[in-house]
Amino acid sequence: MTKKSKSSAQWLNDHEKDEYVLRARREGYRSRASYKLFEIDEKFGLLRPGTVVVDLGAAPGGWTQIAVNKCGPKGFVVGLDLLDIEPIEGAMLIKGDFTDEKVLAELMAVLQDRPVDLVISDMAPNLSGMREIDQPLAIYLTELALEFACSTLRPGGALLMKCFEGSGVDEIREVIRNNFKQLNNFKPKASRGKSREIYVLGRKFKGSSI
């Protein structure tokens, strides 16, 4: 077995034993990432009954499930991803790239002029393991999410997105400081210990546009 094969086998073995993977299977969530959003919401109270939420990079749907459960029947949740997402009761799902004008137009049509309260993004590139390649791609995705949020959020709204600590992240934080009144950084317990991921939260959107 090659070194890479051994590493992959070890990852798969660890994944199958992971407490959040097992919990997700028991509780009917589509991914362990559901518990990241659950923990973040428990701390910051982002998801309330009636909240209008856009979930970018939503596949396989774990965050969308949490949002639907927390926002209730009076909420409005839209999940968008390049990949297929199995239907989720209580959510509108769109397949496509939100940087595509046609897909963005479809998203805006679904929202029907509803003011967006919260944009959430767990987007990440397909990681190669080479930081010099992965980090610029990750920053690009956060920039897209930030630009989208600043063009759709209502004043007072919030943006939550995944970042990977490294080059470019401090610049992202600075843009958030300029457009939101509050900035928080948080690493949930469900994040893998060795992961560089951090969740950056901007609250109380000023209503400006970057």
N, C-alpha and C positions, 0 to 999 in steps of 0.2 A: 504494500500500500504506500502510495506517495505521501510526502509530508502534507501536501494540500488535502489529500483524501482523508488523512488522519485528522486534520484540523476540522474538516467539514463534518466528519463522523462525530467528533467530540462536541461540536456546536449543536448538532442535531440531538445528541444524547442529553446535553444540558438543557436544550430547549424543551424536550419532552418532560423533563423533571421540574421545569420552572414553575414556581408556585402560582404565578399570574397566568401562565398558559393553562394550567390545570383548573384554576378558578374560572377562567373565561369559558372553558368547556362546560363546567358545572352550571354556570349561571347564564349560559346562552349568549355570550358576547362573542363577536367574530374575531377579536384579537386581544392580546394582552395589553395593547395600547389603550384600550378602553379605560383601564384603571389609572392611567396617567391623567387623562382628562377628568376622571372622577375625583382624583385627589386634588388636582388643581382647582376644580370647582368647589370642593369642600373648603378650601382655604380662602378663595377669593370671591365666591358667590357670583359667578358669571352667568350661570344658567338658571333662569327663573321662569315660572309659568308665564306664557305669553311672549317669550323672547323670540326675536327673528334672527336666525343663525344661518350663516353660509360656511360650509365645511369644505375647504379646498384640499385636494388630495385625499379624498374621503375613503377610497377603497382600502380594505374590504368592507368598511362600514362601522367599525367599532366606535369611533367618536360620534358618528351620526346616531347610532343607537343610544348612546348616553345623552346626547342633546335632545332627542325625541322624548326619552323618559323624563328628563328634568324639566323640559319646557311645557309638556302636557298638550292637551288638545287645543289650547288657545295659542300655542306657539306655532312657529313656522320654520321648518328646517329644510335647507337645500344642501345636498351633497353633490360634489362635482369631482370627477376624476377621469383621467385618460383610460383607465381600466374599467371593465364591467363591474358593477356592484349589484349583488342580488337585492331584490326589492326589500325595503324596510317600511313597515306600516307606519304611517304618520310623517314620512319624509318624501320630498321630491328629489329625484336623482337624475343627474345629467351626465352623459358620457362625452368627454371632449376636453380640449385644451382651452382654459379660460383666457389665454392670450390671443386666441383666435376670435376675430370680431363676430363671426357667426355664433360661436358658442357663448360669448359674452352677451350677445343680443338675446339669445335663448334664456340665459340666466336672468337677465333684467326683465324679460317678459314674464318669467315665472314669478319673480318678486312682485310684479304689478305695482310698482311705486311704493311698496312697503319700505319704511326706513329700516335699515339693517342695524341691529343692536350689537351684534358680535360676529366677527370673522375669526374662524379658527383654521389653522393650517398645520398639519403634521407631515407636510411634504418633505421628501428627502430624495436625493438622486440615487441611482443605482451605484452603490459604493464599490470602487475598484480596490480599495485598501491603500491607495496612494494619495496622501493628503494633498499634494500639490495639484492633483486633478480633482479630487472630491470636494475640497473646500470652496473653490470658485463656483462650482455647480450648485452647492448648497446655498451659498450667498446669493446667487442669481435667483433661486427659488424664493428666498426670503424677501428679496427686493420686489419680486413680482407680487407676493402676498401683501406686502406693505403698500405698494402702489394701488393695488385693488382696494384694500381696506380704506385708504384715504380718499378714494373716489366714490365709495358707496356707504360708508358708515354715517349714521346720524351723529350730530354733536352730542358728546357724552358717551358714545359707544366705545367698544373695546376690541382689541386685536390680540390674539394669542397665537404664537407660531414657534415651531421648532427651529432652533439654530444649532450649529456645531461650533463649540468654542475654537477660535483660531482667527486667522487673518480675515478682516472685514466685519467681524461681529461688533466691534466697538463702534464702527461707523453706522451700523444698523441701529444700535442703541441710541446713538446721537440723533438720528432722524426721528426715532420714536419720541425721544425727549422733546423735540421741536414740535411734534404734532399731537402729543398726548400729555395730559397733566401729570400722569403717574406712570412710572416704569418699575416693573418687578422682574426679577430673574428667579427661576424656580426649577429645581430638578426633583421630579417625583420619585418616590421609592420604587415605583415600577420601572423606572429607567435602569438599564443594565449598568452595573457598577463601573465597568471599564469604558462605557460609552462617553463620548465628548458632548452628547446632546444636552441642551439646556433649553428650557421653554421661556421665551421672552414675552412679557405681557405689557401691553400699553392700555391704560384705562383713561376714561374721560377725554375722549377725542375732542380736540379743539374746534374741529370743523374746517380746518384749513386743508390745503391740498399740496402734496409735495411736487 
